[in-house]
Amino acid sequence: MDLRAAFSLLLVLGLSCAEEGIDHDTAKEEDLTTVIMRMNNGSDGYLLEGDMVIPTKRNAMQCSNAKYSCLWQRGASGYVEVPFVMSNDYDDTEKSVIYDAMNEFRDKTCIRFVPRRGEIAYLSIQSRVGCSSFVGRIGDIQVVSLQRNGCVQRGIIEHELMHALGFYHEHTRADRDNYISIKWDNIASYNQYNFVKQESDYLNTPYDYTSVMHYGKTAFANPGTESIIPIPDPNVPIGQRVTMSQIDLLRIKRLYKC
C-alpha cells in the first residue's frame, strides 16, 4: 500500500447512514464545498479537487513512493507533533477559531499542533487567496491557506488540517459508487478530473457521508445542477462544515497509531 493510498483511505471511509454527533441544522446555508469554491475563485495556483496544492519539488516523488513517508513524526512527548507558524494578519478572534480547531485534534487524537521551534518541516498558516493545503508532510515549509472573511471557520480549518495530515476527499474513494452517484452529465469536461477515484486502503472504516472531508452535492457541477447524489437515499446530507465526524477521528487515530 503506497502512502497516497494510506492517506486516501482514511478520509474516504464512512457510514451509509448519517452519523450521530453532527447536527447539520447548526451549519449555515452554504455547504463546505460552496464556501471553499467561492473563496478559491481568485486563486492563480493549480488546485486538485478545489483545494489540494500539488507539490512540484522532489518531496512529491518521495511522498508518493515511500510508504508513510508523508506522515508527521511522533515527538519526544509521545504525541505526533505538527509544528506551525501563524500569520499576524489574523485578529485575536480569528486566531482563537484556528486554535479551537487545532484543539479538537489535541483533545480527541494524538495529534498536537505545536509552535515551530526551528523544525525544517512545518505548516505556515496564512491568509492567502482561498482555502487550501498540501496533502501530508512534504518535508519543508508548507502553506495552509485560510483566507480571512470566509475560510476561518472550524469545519473548513479542520478540513484543510486533515489534508495536511495526509487525507484526501471522501468522494474520490475507490468504492464510492456503492454510496454516491456521480452525475457526469452535470460536470463540465474540464472539471471531471476532480472526480477521479483514488485506490486506497480504508483502514477498516466505512464510507462516511458525515465526514468533514466529504464535498457537497453541487461540487464542480454546472450551475443549477448537482454532481454528487447519495445512494440509495438522495436526501442524505453531505458537505457539512461543522466539525470532524467520529469516523474522521477514527481514521486519524488509525493512520497515526494513536
C-alpha beads as a LAMMPS data file, in Angstrom:
LAMMPS data file: protein, C-alpha beads

258 atoms
257 bonds

1 atom types
1 bond types

-500.0 500.0 xlo xhi
-500.0 500.0 ylo yhi
-500.0 500.0 zlo zhi

Masses

1 110.0

Atoms # bond

1 1 1 0.000 0.000 0.000
2 1 1 1.551 3.308 -1.006
3 1 1 1.197 6.356 1.183
4 1 1 -1.231 8.156 -1.099
5 1 1 -3.398 5.095 -0.717
6 1 1 -2.936 5.133 3.026
7 1 1 -3.971 8.766 3.234
8 1 1 -6.779 8.437 0.789
9 1 1 -8.163 5.538 2.646
10 1 1 -8.576 7.462 5.821
11 1 1 -10.554 10.272 4.551
12 1 1 -12.603 8.218 2.245
13 1 1 -14.305 5.818 4.571
14 1 1 -17.667 6.348 6.127
15 1 1 -21.130 5.327 7.178
16 1 1 -24.021 4.703 4.839
17 1 1 -26.298 6.491 7.216
18 1 1 -25.893 9.835 8.911
19 1 1 -23.640 9.609 11.923
20 1 1 -24.601 10.712 15.399
21 1 1 -22.861 13.745 16.769
22 1 1 -23.146 16.000 13.709
23 1 1 -26.060 18.415 13.843
24 1 1 -26.471 19.507 10.246
25 1 1 -29.069 22.059 11.261
26 1 1 -26.369 24.060 13.024
27 1 1 -24.453 24.586 9.778
28 1 1 -25.028 27.708 7.755
29 1 1 -26.767 27.626 4.389
30 1 1 -23.634 27.171 2.302
31 1 1 -22.043 23.739 2.480
32 1 1 -18.305 23.192 2.761
33 1 1 -17.810 22.849 -0.975
34 1 1 -19.645 26.035 -1.830
35 1 1 -17.600 28.084 0.613
36 1 1 -14.258 26.613 -0.488
37 1 1 -15.028 27.031 -4.190
38 1 1 -16.220 30.596 -3.689
39 1 1 -13.156 31.529 -1.666
40 1 1 -10.773 29.833 -4.122
41 1 1 -12.274 31.511 -7.170
42 1 1 -9.473 34.080 -7.340
43 1 1 -6.599 31.669 -6.770
44 1 1 -3.949 31.661 -9.503
45 1 1 -2.476 28.304 -8.470
46 1 1 -3.409 24.795 -9.613
47 1 1 -5.618 23.136 -7.019
48 1 1 -6.633 19.484 -7.351
49 1 1 -10.250 18.868 -6.353
50 1 1 -10.611 22.522 -5.490
51 1 1 -8.276 22.936 -2.528
52 1 1 -5.340 20.499 -2.642
53 1 1 -1.978 22.027 -3.552
54 1 1 0.188 19.772 -5.715
55 1 1 3.921 19.814 -4.871
56 1 1 6.306 20.219 -7.801
57 1 1 9.578 19.543 -5.990
58 1 1 11.296 16.257 -5.200
59 1 1 9.303 15.905 -1.982
60 1 1 6.250 14.917 -4.004
61 1 1 8.125 11.973 -5.507
62 1 1 9.421 10.887 -2.135
63 1 1 5.959 11.187 -0.705
64 1 1 4.324 9.068 -3.387
65 1 1 6.930 6.316 -3.479
66 1 1 7.867 5.734 0.150
67 1 1 5.323 4.123 2.425
68 1 1 4.152 6.535 5.121
69 1 1 6.984 8.985 4.353
70 1 1 4.496 11.854 4.393
71 1 1 3.309 11.231 7.912
72 1 1 4.203 13.665 10.648
73 1 1 6.521 12.199 13.240
74 1 1 5.981 11.316 16.868
75 1 1 7.946 13.620 19.146
76 1 1 9.719 13.083 22.452
77 1 1 6.418 13.894 24.141
78 1 1 4.944 10.684 22.751
79 1 1 2.490 12.651 20.620
80 1 1 2.554 13.288 16.880
81 1 1 3.791 16.861 16.662
82 1 1 2.957 19.165 13.749
83 1 1 4.956 22.405 14.028
84 1 1 3.290 25.560 12.755
85 1 1 3.603 29.310 12.496
86 1 1 0.630 31.618 12.104
87 1 1 0.422 34.888 10.221
88 1 1 -0.153 38.059 12.205
89 1 1 -2.739 39.049 9.606
90 1 1 -5.344 37.285 11.732
91 1 1 -7.020 39.183 14.532
92 1 1 -7.449 37.692 18.001
93 1 1 -10.906 36.320 17.258
94 1 1 -9.716 34.569 14.095
95 1 1 -6.694 33.141 15.881
96 1 1 -8.994 31.811 18.582
97 1 1 -11.119 29.996 15.984
98 1 1 -7.993 28.422 14.454
99 1 1 -6.665 27.370 17.854
100 1 1 -10.042 25.896 18.780
101 1 1 -9.961 23.762 15.627
102 1 1 -6.431 22.604 16.455
103 1 1 -7.548 21.767 19.971
104 1 1 -10.169 19.401 18.582
105 1 1 -7.292 17.263 17.281
106 1 1 -5.477 17.621 20.609
107 1 1 -8.487 16.631 22.680
108 1 1 -9.539 13.625 20.591
109 1 1 -6.388 12.247 18.911
110 1 1 -2.627 12.013 19.424
111 1 1 -2.017 14.953 17.047
112 1 1 -0.515 18.068 18.572
113 1 1 -0.127 21.270 16.583
114 1 1 2.818 22.943 18.280
115 1 1 4.571 26.288 17.721
116 1 1 7.586 25.847 15.460
117 1 1 10.932 25.618 17.238
118 1 1 13.195 25.649 14.193
119 1 1 11.929 22.475 12.508
120 1 1 12.504 22.214 8.757
121 1 1 9.084 20.713 8.051
122 1 1 6.224 22.842 9.338
123 1 1 2.901 24.433 8.483
124 1 1 2.687 28.129 7.714
125 1 1 -0.898 29.230 8.260
126 1 1 -1.564 32.269 6.109
127 1 1 -4.455 34.339 4.799
128 1 1 -3.721 33.810 1.120
129 1 1 -6.389 33.640 -1.577
130 1 1 -8.821 30.872 -0.679
131 1 1 -8.762 27.753 1.478
132 1 1 -6.100 25.195 0.513
133 1 1 -3.399 22.835 1.746
134 1 1 -0.789 20.350 0.639
135 1 1 -1.609 16.714 1.395
136 1 1 0.609 15.141 4.040
137 1 1 4.016 16.227 5.278
138 1 1 6.140 17.429 2.349
139 1 1 9.352 17.902 4.329
140 1 1 9.675 21.690 4.144
141 1 1 7.571 24.766 4.766
142 1 1 4.035 24.148 3.528
143 1 1 1.352 26.785 3.445
144 1 1 -2.142 26.167 4.734
145 1 1 -4.193 28.997 3.279
146 1 1 -7.123 30.126 5.411
147 1 1 -8.269 33.368 3.877
148 1 1 -9.917 35.787 6.241
149 1 1 -13.631 36.507 5.852
150 1 1 -14.522 33.052 4.599
151 1 1 -12.088 30.242 5.381
152 1 1 -11.690 30.853 9.118
153 1 1 -14.494 28.505 10.113
154 1 1 -13.973 25.492 12.304
155 1 1 -15.051 22.828 9.823
156 1 1 -13.047 24.350 6.973
157 1 1 -9.961 24.709 9.176
158 1 1 -10.257 21.074 10.241
159 1 1 -10.756 20.067 6.588
160 1 1 -7.532 21.764 5.499
161 1 1 -5.594 20.466 8.510
162 1 1 -6.758 16.939 7.705
163 1 1 -5.316 17.423 4.221
164 1 1 -2.047 18.450 5.878
165 1 1 -2.151 15.239 7.914
166 1 1 -2.483 13.210 4.713
167 1 1 -6.178 12.816 3.974
168 1 1 -7.914 13.172 0.620
169 1 1 -11.572 13.851 -0.176
170 1 1 -14.208 11.254 0.606
171 1 1 -15.901 11.393 -2.799
172 1 1 -12.759 10.028 -4.520
173 1 1 -12.779 6.793 -2.569
174 1 1 -12.413 3.775 -4.870
175 1 1 -15.659 2.143 -3.749
176 1 1 -17.660 5.370 -3.826
177 1 1 -20.100 4.038 -6.459
178 1 1 -21.727 1.957 -3.732
179 1 1 -22.582 5.121 -1.799
180 1 1 -22.815 8.042 -4.208
181 1 1 -23.699 8.562 -7.848
182 1 1 -21.542 10.962 -9.853
183 1 1 -23.668 12.868 -12.373
184 1 1 -21.126 13.212 -15.168
185 1 1 -23.572 14.999 -17.479
186 1 1 -23.735 17.820 -14.930
187 1 1 -19.960 18.283 -14.789
188 1 1 -18.033 20.216 -17.419
189 1 1 -15.307 18.149 -19.074
190 1 1 -12.584 20.391 -17.653
191 1 1 -13.813 19.646 -14.118
192 1 1 -14.202 15.888 -14.406
193 1 1 -10.633 15.186 -13.269
194 1 1 -11.778 16.249 -9.802
195 1 1 -13.762 13.018 -9.552
196 1 1 -11.016 10.512 -10.378
197 1 1 -11.111 7.615 -7.927
198 1 1 -8.137 7.002 -5.666
199 1 1 -7.012 3.470 -4.912
200 1 1 -6.771 3.373 -1.171
201 1 1 -6.523 1.299 1.971
202 1 1 -9.551 2.211 4.012
203 1 1 -8.183 1.350 7.465
204 1 1 -11.292 -0.744 8.018
205 1 1 -13.586 2.256 8.232
206 1 1 -16.859 2.684 6.313
207 1 1 -17.804 5.318 3.762
208 1 1 -18.703 8.449 5.677
209 1 1 -21.356 10.827 4.391
210 1 1 -20.785 12.936 7.514
211 1 1 -17.030 13.349 7.064
212 1 1 -15.734 16.899 7.105
213 1 1 -13.743 15.735 4.061
214 1 1 -16.875 14.985 2.006
215 1 1 -17.786 17.569 -0.601
216 1 1 -21.364 18.704 -1.102
217 1 1 -23.866 17.817 -3.789
218 1 1 -23.005 20.712 -6.103
219 1 1 -19.206 20.298 -6.132
220 1 1 -17.876 21.296 -9.588
221 1 1 -21.389 20.985 -11.023
222 1 1 -22.791 23.117 -13.796
223 1 1 -24.947 25.979 -12.439
224 1 1 -28.279 24.832 -11.091
225 1 1 -27.339 21.136 -11.096
226 1 1 -25.879 18.559 -8.735
227 1 1 -22.800 16.398 -9.227
228 1 1 -22.841 14.090 -6.189
229 1 1 -26.002 12.236 -5.180
230 1 1 -26.017 9.890 -2.161
231 1 1 -27.484 6.440 -2.813
232 1 1 -29.833 4.827 -2.129
233 1 1 -31.219 7.850 -0.235
234 1 1 -30.558 11.049 -2.209
235 1 1 -31.639 13.156 0.765
236 1 1 -28.709 12.187 2.990
237 1 1 -26.819 15.399 3.869
238 1 1 -23.225 15.677 2.639
239 1 1 -20.720 18.515 2.720
240 1 1 -21.069 19.515 6.374
241 1 1 -18.576 22.029 7.708
242 1 1 -19.344 21.866 11.419
243 1 1 -16.581 19.614 12.734
244 1 1 -14.813 16.297 12.193
245 1 1 -17.007 13.216 12.347
246 1 1 -16.349 10.271 14.623
247 1 1 -15.028 8.343 11.631
248 1 1 -12.697 11.206 10.703
249 1 1 -11.249 10.966 14.203
250 1 1 -11.009 7.175 13.988
251 1 1 -9.053 7.407 10.741
252 1 1 -6.587 9.839 12.250
253 1 1 -6.068 7.504 15.194
254 1 1 -5.528 4.501 12.952
255 1 1 -3.214 6.227 10.495
256 1 1 -1.073 7.705 13.245
257 1 1 -1.428 4.732 15.605
258 1 1 -2.812 6.852 18.425

Bonds

1 1 1 2
2 1 2 3
3 1 3 4
4 1 4 5
5 1 5 6
6 1 6 7
7 1 7 8
8 1 8 9
9 1 9 10
10 1 10 11
11 1 11 12
12 1 12 13
13 1 13 14
14 1 14 15
15 1 15 16
16 1 16 17
17 1 17 18
18 1 18 19
19 1 19 20
20 1 20 21
21 1 21 22
22 1 22 23
23 1 23 24
24 1 24 25
25 1 25 26
26 1 26 27
27 1 27 28
28 1 28 29
29 1 29 30
30 1 30 31
31 1 31 32
32 1 32 33
33 1 33 34
34 1 34 35
35 1 35 36
36 1 36 37
37 1 37 38
38 1 38 39
39 1 39 40
40 1 40 41
41 1 41 42
42 1 42 43
43 1 43 44
44 1 44 45
45 1 45 46
46 1 46 47
47 1 47 48
48 1 48 49
49 1 49 50
50 1 50 51
51 1 51 52
52 1 52 53
53 1 53 54
54 1 54 55
55 1 55 56
56 1 56 57
57 1 57 58
58 1 58 59
59 1 59 60
60 1 60 61
61 1 61 62
62 1 62 63
63 1 63 64
64 1 64 65
65 1 65 66
66 1 66 67
67 1 67 68
68 1 68 69
69 1 69 70
70 1 70 71
71 1 71 72
72 1 72 73
73 1 73 74
74 1 74 75
75 1 75 76
76 1 76 77
77 1 77 78
78 1 78 79
79 1 79 80
80 1 80 81
81 1 81 82
82 1 82 83
83 1 83 84
84 1 84 85
85 1 85 86
86 1 86 87
87 1 87 88
88 1 88 89
89 1 89 90
90 1 90 91
91 1 91 92
92 1 92 93
93 1 93 94
94 1 94 95
95 1 95 96
96 1 96 97
97 1 97 98
98 1 98 99
99 1 99 100
100 1 100 101
101 1 101 102
102 1 102 103
103 1 103 104
104 1 104 105
105 1 105 106
106 1 106 107
107 1 107 108
108 1 108 109
109 1 109 110
110 1 110 111
111 1 111 112
112 1 112 113
113 1 113 114
114 1 114 115
115 1 115 116
116 1 116 117
117 1 117 118
118 1 118 119
119 1 119 120
120 1 120 121
121 1 121 122
122 1 122 123
123 1 123 124
124 1 124 125
125 1 125 126
126 1 126 127
127 1 127 128
128 1 128 129
129 1 129 130
130 1 130 131
131 1 131 132
132 1 132 133
133 1 133 134
134 1 134 135
135 1 135 136
136 1 136 137
137 1 137 138
138 1 138 139
139 1 139 140
140 1 140 141
141 1 141 142
142 1 142 143
143 1 143 144
144 1 144 145
145 1 145 146
146 1 146 147
147 1 147 148
148 1 148 149
149 1 149 150
150 1 150 151
151 1 151 152
152 1 152 153
153 1 153 154
154 1 154 155
155 1 155 156
156 1 156 157
157 1 157 158
158 1 158 159
159 1 159 160
160 1 160 161
161 1 161 162
162 1 162 163
163 1 163 164
164 1 164 165
165 1 165 166
166 1 166 167
167 1 167 168
168 1 168 169
169 1 169 170
170 1 170 171
171 1 171 172
172 1 172 173
173 1 173 174
174 1 174 175
175 1 175 176
176 1 176 177
177 1 177 178
178 1 178 179
179 1 179 180
180 1 180 181
181 1 181 182
182 1 182 183
183 1 183 184
184 1 184 185
185 1 185 186
186 1 186 187
187 1 187 188
188 1 188 189
189 1 189 190
190 1 190 191
191 1 191 192
192 1 192 193
193 1 193 194
194 1 194 195
195 1 195 196
196 1 196 197
197 1 197 198
198 1 198 199
199 1 199 200
200 1 200 201
201 1 201 202
202 1 202 203
203 1 203 204
204 1 204 205
205 1 205 206
206 1 206 207
207 1 207 208
208 1 208 209
209 1 209 210
210 1 210 211
211 1 211 212
212 1 212 213
213 1 213 214
214 1 214 215
215 1 215 216
216 1 216 217
217 1 217 218
218 1 218 219
219 1 219 220
220 1 220 221
221 1 221 222
222 1 222 223
223 1 223 224
224 1 224 225
225 1 225 226
226 1 226 227
227 1 227 228
228 1 228 229
229 1 229 230
230 1 230 231
231 1 231 232
232 1 232 233
233 1 233 234
234 1 234 235
235 1 235 236
236 1 236 237
237 1 237 238
238 1 238 239
239 1 239 240
240 1 240 241
241 1 241 242
242 1 242 243
243 1 243 244
244 1 244 245
245 1 245 246
246 1 246 247
247 1 247 248
248 1 248 249
249 1 249 250
250 1 250 251
251 1 251 252
252 1 252 253
253 1 253 254
254 1 254 255
255 1 255 256
256 1 256 257
257 1 257 258
